[in-house]
């Protein structure tokens, strides 16, 4: 019976057996895998297997991550699909991030420790980093110390682009923003929802994209999935990057995705921009920008606008059922889109 046809229980047991077999290779003879939980942790796009290995008084906490995707939406299918180039690239990127952080010697930075890639499981194994996602720190009464953490995150992203991504000057890929805009318009047409200010914003973004076509901007191998869950904050306020999906791109795309995630938090949308207020999000985003030091002003406006428009289109199906709060949320999104194109922070 193939793993694809086997039960979930057998698939989980197979993973634990293979991980146990790898322990000696990673840490040396005598290390063993301790008792394992009955079930892995199911995340949106992965299964997480928390592990503890030990020899005598030496103990290590690890995490094995097995990605899932649309064509392989469960553990059995993911195991049956075999090794994936994207997953191996993610692991190699984690190795490069850890090396860059080590070489930088900056006490404000840290990194998850890459342990190994297991091809037959398509599993990434890393050390466990005691930390919290930055998303969890943005609570309603978040303190002023968050600005310093955002500044560190900006500096770390800059380090990633320079030391790992090969930051350099190159032409803006003209097809990239235009294809994204066409996709946005197509998604809106299928929804049958056409908020006037969103349509006007998309038209303005398209004009800016045409104006910038062929211009020189900073390009790199970017993180590509940077969000508030993929920046970890460890004790002492040290910051780390998690879950890269590396591919070539315009460097400010990572930065602007993060900015938009901060400025369009769900509770901010539902409160009409009151919680957290404009002063707080402005302080956080300006600190992030100061840490990163973006060089391409118009490209930053373009990709910030694209990120806001994408978020708005993705949210529209849910906004329809919010009653009066829909107006508040759309007002925040429209304001963010207008601010992005006007280069206001």
N, C-alpha and C positions, 0 to 999 in steps of 0.2 A: 504494500500500500504506500502510495506517495505521501509526502508531507502535506501536499495540497489537498488530499482527500482525507487526511487523518483528522481526529478530533482536536479541538483547541487544547485540551488537557495534554495530549501527546505532543503537540507542537511546543507547549511551554516546557514540558519535561525535556524535550530534545534540546531546547535552548540552554537550560540549566546544565545539562550534561556537557555540552560543548564548551560552555563558559568555564565549567570546572576543569575541563581538560586543558584549557589555555592558561590557567593560573600559574603553573610551574614555569611556563615559557616566559610569562611576563615578570615574575618575581623570583624565580629560582626554586630549586627542590625544597620540599618541606612546607611550602605554603599550600593552604587548602581553602576551598570555598566553604564558608559556614552555612548553617541552615538557611534555606531560602524561603521567601514568602510563597504562598500558594499561587498567587496571581501577580502578574506584572502590573504596573501602572499604565492605564490607557490614556494617552494624550490625543489631541486632535489629529496629529499626523505621525504618531509613533507609539511604540510600546517601550516602556522604560523598565529595566530590570535592575533594581538596587541590589548591590552585592557587598559582602564583607569577606575579605580574605585575611588569613592570619597565619603566623608561625611564631609560637611562643608568645612573647610580649609584643611582637610586631603585628600591627593590624592596619589594614587599608580599607577605606570605604570607596566603592566604585559605582558607576552607573553604566549599564549597557543600553544603548538606544538602537532599536530596529525601526527604521522608517516604514510608513505605509503611504500609499498614494491611491489615486482614483482607480487605477487598473489593478491594484493589489490592496484592497481596503481592510484586510484583516491579517492576523499573524500567519495563518496557513498560506495565504496567497503571497505574502511578502517573502516567506521562506522559500516557497516554490519558485519565485522569480529569480533567485540567486543574486550574486553580487551586482551592484549598480555603480556605474561610473560616478554619478552625482554624489553618492554616499562616500565613496573613497575620496573624492575631491574635497568633500566637507571635512573628512578626517585630516587630510593633508593640510587643509587650511587651518585647522585647530593647532596642528603641530607648528605651523609657521607663526600663528598668533602667539603661542607660548614662547617661541624663540624670540620674537620681536619684543615682547614684554620683558623677558629676561635680559636681553641686550640693552633695553632702554634704562633699566635700573631705576625706574620711577616708583617711589613708594605709594603713589596714588593708583597704580595699576596692579592688577593680578590677572590670572588666567586659569582656566580649567586645565588639568594635567592630562594630555593625551596618553593613553595606555596602549591601545592597539586597535586595529581594524580586523574583524573576523570575516573573511570573504564569504564563506558558505552560509553564514547567518546574515550577511550584509549588516553587521552590527558595529557601531562605534562604541568603544569603551573608554571612559575617561575617569579620572579621579573625581570624587564628590567635593564640591566647593561649597562650604557653608556660606550661604548668601540668600538674598531676596531679590526677586525681579524688581527693577525700577518701578514697574507698574504698581506694585504693592505699596510703594512709598508715597504715592500721590493721593493720599487720603484727604478727606475734606479739610482737616486742620493741619495740613502739611506745613512744616516749619520753614524758616528762611534758609536753613542749612542746605536745602535742596538745590539752590542755585550753584553752590560749590560742587555738588555731585554732578550736575549737568555740565559744568565747565570741564570736569575731569572726563566725562563721557565724550565731549567734543574733542578733547586732546587725544583720547584713546582712539577714536575713529580716525583722526588725522594720522596717528601712528600706523594704524592698520592700512590705510590707503597708501602711505609712503613706503613702509617696510615690507608689507605683504602684497599689496596690490600694484606696486610699481607705478605710483602716481606720476603722470607726465602730461604734456600738452598734446592735444590731438583734435581733429575735426569733430564737431557735434554730429552724430549720426542722424542725418535728416529724416530718414524713414522712421526712426524710433518714436519720436513724439507724434508724428502724423498717424502712424499705425495705432498708437494708444488712443488718440482722439477718435479715430474711426471706430475703434472697439467701444469706446464710451458712448458714441452716438447710436451705434447698433444696439447696445444694451438698453439705452433709454427708449428706443423705438419698440423694443420687445416688451418693455414694461408698460408702455402706453402712458408714461408719466413724463411730462415736459415742464418742469418748473422754469419759469421765464428767466430768472436770474442765473440759473445753471446753464441754460442754453446760451445766454449772452456771455457768460464766463468762458464756455468752451470755444465760442467764436473768437474771443480775445486771446485765448491760449493758442489757437491755431495761427492767428496773425503773428504772435510773438515767435512761434516755432518757425514760421517761414522767414521771418526777419533774421533769426539766428542760424539758419541752415548753412552749414559749411564753416561756421566761425570756430575759432580755436577755444577749447575749454579743457579743463582738467579731466582726464579719463584714467581709469584704473580697473583692476579686478575688484569689484565692490562686494560688500556683504550681501546685498540684494534682498535680504529679509529682515532688515533692521527695524525693530519695534520695541516697545517698552517692556516686553517679556524677554527679549533677547539681550538686554543689558542687565547684568547682575551686579548687585551692590553687596560687597563682603564687609565684615567687621572693620571699623575704622574708616568706612566710606570709600574703600578701594573698589574700582570698577573693572568689570570683565565683559568680554563679548562672547556670545553663545550662538550656536546654530547658524553658522554662515551658510549661504547658498551661493558660493562664489561664481561670478561670471563677469565678463567685461561690461563696463558701463560708464556713464557720466558720474563722476565722484559725488557731486552734490545730490544725486538721487537718494543715497543713503541718508544724508543729512536732512533733506526735506521730508522724507517719510517720517523720520523721528519727530521733527518739528510739528508736522500735521497731526501725528498721533497724540502729542501733548496738548495741542490746542483744540482738538475735537474729542476730548474725553467724553464718554457717554453722559456723565452727570453734568458736564458743562453744556452739552447740547440740550438736555432736558430742562435745564434751569435758565435757558436763554443767555448763557454766558456768565451767570452770576457765581457759579460754584464749579471749579475755582474761578475767581474773578480775573479780569483782564490784567490787573497788576501782577498777579502771581504768575500766570502763564507767560506774560511778557518778560518777567524777570528770569524765568527758567529758560525760555528760548534764546534770549539775548546772551545768557551765560553759555549755553551750548554753542552758539555762533562764535562767541569770543574765544572759546576753547578750540574750535575747529579752524577758524580764520578762513572762511570761504573766499576764493579769489574771483569767482565768476558771478558777478551780480545778476546779469540778465538770465543766465542759465539757472541760477538759484530760483529766480522768480518763475521761470518756465516749469521747472520740476516741482516746485511747491504748488503751483497752480494745478498741475496734472495730479498730484497726490490728493489735493482737496477735492477735485472733480471726481476722481476715482472713489474716494470715500463717500461722497454724496450719492453717487449712482448706486454703490453697494448698499447704502442705508435706505434708499427710497422705498423698497418693499416693506420695510419695518416701520418707516415713518407714517405710512398710510393709515396704520391702526392706532396712532397715538392721540387722535383728537386734537384739542387745542395745543398740546405740546409739540405737534408737528410743525406749527408755525414758528415756535421758539427755536426748534432744532434747525429748521431751514434758514432762519435768520442768522444763526451763528455760522452755519456753513457758507451762506452767501457773503457774510462779512469777511470770513477767512479767505474766500476766493478773491474778493475784491482787494483785500490787503495784500495777498500774494502777488497779484499782477501789478499793484502800485508800489511794491517793494516796501511795504510798511510792516514794522515789527512792534 
